């Protein structure tokens, strides 16, 4: 099945081919009907009108019809083309000076555009049928005359073959783009899934800090002496947030309802300065709302004020949310870098989504928290450049092949067979050799994937000079005729040189080349063709050359739309994959909490558990300590073991315990599961300790020991494992709790 870029190319190519056919055939037939002599103008008018109407209906049906219609419509079209070929007795006057007839231009344009409509075998059969019927009609209209020229059939077949080659080159380029983009998409998808899972984990930890950990720590520290309605409500909100925290946010949403929901449970009196609505990507809106919730929580806990203001503004480049209070303020420089509430829950939360958080405060002057989220332009991930480069390279190779085929297979035989038409043969040979050389220069640059740059225009000037040289050596009576091979075909190297630039420039240069040639013919005072014949002959070649230029422009525009479509499809697939992984992660997290935090929160929410009960306080303190270990262990620290234990020491000291912390020896890197088994007994002990405690980490070779001496509750029983052995010794009201890991010897 075609990939996204290839399918888009096929759809756009079909539309363009049919549009080109309608325009070229319509113009050439109308000009011929108006200017050229015709055996029966009334019949010719009916035939021209009928065929142009058919072309319009055929184009519409091919674009709008289904697969079945596209199977039989080309057969009917071949029959219609054969019909105009057989009508030449009434629609075409045999005259060598008349140039290419409108019927010849029509059948040439039909076979040139067929590759975008039918397969290779069908193209060969259709071309052979049309050529055969054309010769039949030409023989009837002009027995043995100019219309039945033996070279017209091979030329038409060559045009069909060259056009099919162009189609194959460009389609192969689209297929290459699909492969390159898909490989890149797979890498991006894997990276985005990994980043999303990491971000989801960190958001989950932020939710733990903001909700369950804070509530359990409050109960564990004895802040609440008995069941309270507000504590039950808070526990219920914590449970809901834990279940919601891992959900992926997709699409777009209005930021304002999320902000009001985040502020709904605060006891602060809030002043709002916000727009009526503000739509953002859901992930950004959720990040801002949770940042606002944390900032309001900090105001309520620490600012010593019951009022705050929330301001929201959107300047087109970024969305800014400010939370302002006139409370007691603080000195941000005195806040430890590893304090979670400021540096992790606020600042890192915004950093994860590409935003920023800034905290401006000073003692006695209140605090302003500024959260910003950029409005970034849609990124196609570089796909546009990949598609553009592939399309242009494929089209350039197709044009190179066409140019070389025309110069070597068609023009060289005509040149060598028309010696009598030239005042001297050498200018024709020099011109032919020069045009071949220019084509090979473009081929070499394309092969090396290097643009011609400043050499493009000197080469264009060289083509003009060669064209003028060849035209000057053609005898007047042969000008613009078949012997004057350079008249139109000198335009092919110009197409090669300028096809990557702006279409108007290419059209102007091509027109300049043709006008120069016509000017030389006019000065000579004679020509092989009439005015109408010259127009017809020129239009037959020029329309093909302009088609290449227009295809290049269409492909450039299509690269942009294709990149957007591919990127949108990739985002959808990535979003689905991310959602699936995040759902799995969230389910695993909830399962991990189901036997520890969730029962405590459910008990507090239903008031089954009494926060004033000593056992409940110890259980809440121990669970809060485990959560703190989990939160602290999320950072990539050089010494993760000591970092996690310091977080437990900080919490114990907040509860009034004096902790002595000592380290000895150099520790090896420990696997996460080993580190968890080493620290959990000490964390549980510090969470319930009173008075003084001593925490020690000792390392000797491949042995690491964590021990704590404190007046505390016994740690919950747990089996040894992962090379860690635990022990508990009692000395009066104090316990000596030790966990030792013995590495491989």
Secondary structure as UniProt FT lines:
FT   HELIX           4..35
FT   HELIX           41..64
FT   HELIX           67..86
FT   HELIX           88..91
FT   HELIX           96..98
FT   HELIX           102..114
FT   TURN            115..117
FT   HELIX           120..141
FT   TURN            143..144
FT   HELIX           146..148
FT   HELIX           150..210
FT   HELIX           212..220
FT   TURN            221..222
FT   HELIX           229..244
FT   TURN            245..246
FT   STRAND          252..254
FT   HELIX           255..263
FT   TURN            264..265
FT   STRAND          269..273
FT   STRAND          279..281
FT   HELIX           282..298
FT   HELIX           299..303
FT   STRAND          307..314
FT   STRAND          318..325
FT   HELIX           332..334
FT   TURN            337..338
FT   HELIX           340..348
FT   HELIX           349..352
FT   TURN            353..354
FT   STRAND          356..361
FT   TURN            363..364
FT   STRAND          367..374
FT   TURN            381..382
FT   HELIX           383..405
FT   HELIX           406..411
FT   HELIX           412..417
FT   HELIX           419..421
FT   HELIX           426..447
FT   TURN            448..449
FT   TURN            453..454
FT   HELIX           455..472
FT   HELIX           476..478
FT   TURN            479..480
FT   TURN            482..483
FT   HELIX           486..498
FT   TURN            499..500
FT   HELIX           503..524
FT   HELIX           531..593
FT   TURN            594..596
FT   HELIX           597..606
FT   TURN            611..612
FT   HELIX           614..632
FT   TURN            633..634
FT   TURN            638..639
FT   HELIX           640..654
FT   TURN            655..656
FT   STRAND          658..664
FT   HELIX           672..688
FT   STRAND          690..700
FT   TURN            701..702
FT   STRAND          703..711
FT   TURN            722..723
FT   STRAND          724..731
FT   TURN            732..733
FT   STRAND          734..742
//
